Structure formats: structure tokens, C-alpha cells
């Protein structure tokens, strides 16, 4: 009777240890769909960071190519940083925007914001500074910094532009 008890206890311990080993093997930050149990998302292997490929500008909903940019305090001002993304994986990523020395603002990139079609370049996400009634910025010179971050966490080099806000006449 004692032998059966120790045999059952020993087999139970082996089964529990085996189960725990399997569970431990599958834990972690494994975010890919295969069974390799590494932390690498296979879609992000050899991923290159996106790039900022220039800017488009709109003042009161009218496209402008005039530089330097001069904007009245009551103008609506928007810009669109053009992107270059070889892997077309900006969806789920972020557009980072900083005006002057303020904190960086995180703008999540959703599926309707970018085209999934190759070659994923020279398109943009339109950003408004202020609102419909004006920039909300003081009269003077201002700067904007932007960076794109793809869904693999690769971040573009920053790019920037300057503009001036003046009082309307």
C-alpha cells in the first residue's frame, strides 16, 4: 500500500513538473505567432525605420508652398509630414509632434490614416496646430519637430520646419 502511494505521488510530481516546464517555456514577451519562443516579432526582423520625406502645408484649407511660412494669429494652420516607410507598417505606430519646446505629442496611427499599398511613400497624416479659429500661438517665430514610429518601434530621424505667426492687419 505504501509503495502504491509513493508511486502515485512520484508520478503526480513528474506530471506537474512537466506541465510547469511547458508553461514556463511559453511565457514571456513572445509576440509573434510561431512557436520559436523568442521575443522577436518575425514581422519586425530586418525592419528599417520610417522616414520623414518633407512637408505639405495648408493655411485656411488652401495648400501653400510659400516659404518662409507666415501665418496670421486667426488663421487655421495645418501641415502634413510626408513619410517613407519601406515595410508599410506605420499602422499601429505613432506620429510624434513637438511645437516649440513643449512636450512631444503622441498621435496614434490607425488603419484609415495611411495607405496599406506599396510603395508607402509621399503620403502624409494631416495635423492641425490650434483649431479652426487660429493657431493659439503667440506672435513670433515657432518651430515644429516630427518623427514617425512604426509598429515595430523603429523611429525616424526627426525633421522640422519653422514658421512665423503675425497679427492680422
N, C-alpha and C positions, 0 to 999 in steps of 0.2 A: 504494500500500500504506500509506504514511504517512497519507494522507487518511482511509482507512477506519479506521485505528487511532484517530485523533483524533476522528472522528465517533462511533465506538463508545464511547470514553472520555467524550465530551461527553454523549451520551445516557444513559450509566450514571450520570453525576453528576447529571443532571436528575432521573432516576427516584429516586435515593437522596435527593436534596433534597426532592422531592415527598413521598416516604414519611415522611421525618423531620418535615415540616411537618404532615402528617396526625396523626402520633403526638403531636407537641407540642400540637396543638390539643385532643386528647382527654385530656391529662394533667391532674392537679390533684386537688382535693378535690371534684370533681363527684359528689355523692352522690344525685342524682336519676336517674330512668330515661329522661329525654328527652335530646335532642341539643343542648340550648342551651349546653352547656359553661360554665355559670356554677356557682359554688359553692353556690347556693341549692337546698335541697331544696324542691321545689314544694309538698310536703305541709306545710311549715312556713311558707309565705308567709301573712302575716296571722295567725299563731298568737298566741294570748294565753296568758299564764302560768296555770297551775292555781292554785287557792286552797285554803287550809285553812279549813274551814267548821265548826269546833267539834271536840269530842272526846267519845268514849264511854269508859267505864271499867269494868273488871271486877276485883273482889277475890275471890280463890279461886273463880274461874269464875262469880261472881254479878255481874250488872250492877248498877251503883250510880249514882245521880245525886246522892248526898250530897256537899255541899261545905261546908267545905274537906275535901279528901281526907286521911284519917288511916289509915295502914297499919301493921300490926304488922311487926316485922322478919322474922317467919316466914311472912307472907302472900305468896301469889302475886299479883303486880300486873301487869295488862295495860291497855293503852289503845289506842284506835283513832282516829287523826285523820281526821275526815270530809273528803272532798275535793270540790271543784267543778272540773270540767275540761270546758270548753265543746267542745273538739275531740276529747275521748275518746282522747287519745294518751299516757296515762301508761305503758302497756306499753312496756318498753324504757327507761323513765326510772328515777328514784330517789326513795326516801323518805329524807330526811336527818333524823337524830335526834341530839340532844345532851342528855345528862343532866348537870346542874350545869355546871361549867366544863370538863368533859372534852372530848376531841376529838369532832367530828361523826362519826357512824357512818353509813355508806352501806348502805342496804338496797335492792338491785335489785328493780324491779317487773316481775314476769313475767306472762304471759297469764292464769294462773289466779288471780292476786291481785286483779284488778279486772274489773268487768263491761264488756264492749265495747258494751253497749246504751246508747243515749241515754236520759236526759239526762246521764249520768256525773256524778252529784252525790249527796251524802249517803250515800255508801258509804265504806268505810274499809279500811285494812290493819291487822290486829291485831298489836301489838308487845308482847312481854313484857319487863319490867325484872327482871333477875335470872334465876331459874329456878323450878322447881316448889317449891323449899324456902324461898324468900324472895327479897327484893329484892336482897340483897347490899350494901345501902347502910347507912351509919351512921345511928344515931338522930339526928333533926334535920329541918330543912327542906330541901327539894330542889326543883329546877325542871327542866322538860323543854322544849326548843325543838324544833320540827319545821318542815320545809319539804318541799314536793313539787317535783320537777323532771321535766318531761315529756320525751319522746324527741326534742324539738327543742332542748332545752337551756334552755327558759324555766323560771324558778324562781319559786315562790310567795313572797309575803311571809312572814316567819317568824311562827309563832303559838306560844304557850306556855301551860303550866299549872304550878301549884305543888302540892306535896303534902308531908305530914309523915310520917316514919317514927318509930314509938314502940316501946318494948319491950313484949312481951305480958305481961299480968298473970298 
